[in-house]
């Protein structure tokens, strides 16, 4: 089995795992939980930023469509409106 570029073997020649004291085990567990919390926070931030970006983009498109519909009363306004919609939306 390979992991992180190293081969893990199940033979008896591999070193035995270090025995941790209860205090060391507790510290390691707390550090691991802190790292997992940090990872979850990062994932939530990424998700939040994407959601806010999507909402802002949708809002902008709705506002632009509303403005362009007012602008398209004339023939030239309609052409400009079509161009903007086809190019940017």
C-alpha positions in Angstrom: 0.0 0.0 0.0 1.3 3.5 -0.9 0.6 6.6 1.1 2.1 10.1 0.5 4.8 8.7 -1.7 5.9 6.1 0.8 5.3 2.4 0.9 3.7 1.1 4.0 4.5 -2.5 4.8 2.9 -4.9 7.2 6.1 -6.8 7.9 7.5 -7.3 11.4 10.5 -5.2 10.5 8.5 -1.9 10.7 9.0 0.1 13.9 6.3 -0.3 16.5 4.1 2.8 17.1 5.3 5.1 19.9 3.2 4.7 23.1 1.8 8.0 24.1 1.1 9.0 27.7 -2.5 10.1 28.5 -1.3 13.7 28.6 0.4 13.5 25.2 -2.6 11.7 23.7 -4.9 14.4 25.0 -2.7 17.1 23.5 -2.5 15.3 20.2 -6.3 14.9 20.2 -6.9 18.6 21.0 -4.5 19.7 18.3 -6.2 17.4 15.8 -9.6 18.8 16.7 -8.3 22.3 16.4 -7.0 21.5 12.9 -10.3 19.9 11.9 -12.2 23.0 13.2 -9.9 25.2 11.1 -10.5 23.1 8.0 -14.3 23.2 8.5 -14.1 27.0 9.0 -12.2 27.3 5.7 -14.8 25.2 3.9 -17.6 27.3 5.3 -15.8 30.5 4.2 -15.3 29.2 0.7 -19.0 28.1 0.5 -20.1 31.5 1.9 -18.0 33.5 -0.5 -19.4 31.5 -3.5 -22.9 32.0 -2.3 -22.5 35.7 -1.8 -20.8 36.0 -5.2 -23.6 34.1 -6.9 -26.2 36.3 -5.2 -24.4 39.5 -6.2 -24.1 38.2 -9.8 -27.8 37.4 -10.0 -28.8 40.7 -8.5 -26.5 42.6 -11.0 -28.1 40.7 -13.9 -31.6 41.4 -12.7 -30.8 45.1 -12.3 -29.1 45.3 -15.7 -32.0 43.6 -17.4 -34.4 46.0 -15.8 -32.4 49.0 -16.9 -31.9 47.6 -20.4 -35.7 47.0 -20.8 -36.2 50.7 -20.0 -33.5 51.6 -22.5 -34.8 49.4 -25.3 -37.8 51.6 -26.2 -36.0 53.0 -29.2 -34.6 51.1 -32.2 -31.0 52.0 -31.4 -31.6 51.4 -27.7 -32.9 47.9 -28.5 -29.8 47.1 -30.5 -27.5 48.3 -27.7 -29.6 46.3 -25.2 -29.3 43.2 -27.3 -25.6 43.6 -27.7 -25.0 44.0 -23.9 -27.2 41.0 -23.1 -25.5 38.8 -25.7 -22.0 40.0 -24.6 -22.3 40.1 -20.8 -25.2 38.0 -19.7 
